């Protein structure tokens, strides 16, 4: 059934002279203009809602770099309690919502997509991890 359907679509493309189709690429995933408009509207709504998530949160608690700085200070001032609190296990769960909000609009399949390693939250975590390794070696 699928092969017949694809053959009919190929023949229809050949008759219509559609030149922008690339053999081997599926046209099953192509959206109609109406579907594309609806998708874009839905996407815009999600992005707008995501901007409102941390509106009522104090700036110190919605910035990953500032949060990690507080944990770094805790580790330096009170290393025993920091270690007893198993912070390394808690940080992923704590930072997860903040990172997810920043990744809502990220699409790795786009040509001009920012690499994960270049994102501010990734660098902040990387710097925190490096500081952690340096202080542990002391």
Secondary structure, DSSP 8 states (H G I E B T S, - for coil): -HHHHHHHHHHHHHHHT--S--TTS-STT---HHHHHHHHHHHHHHHHHHHHTTTTS-GGGS-HHHHHHHHHHHHHH-HHHHHHTTHHHHHHHHHHHHHHHHHTT--TTSTT---GGGSHHHHHHHHHHHHHHHHHH-
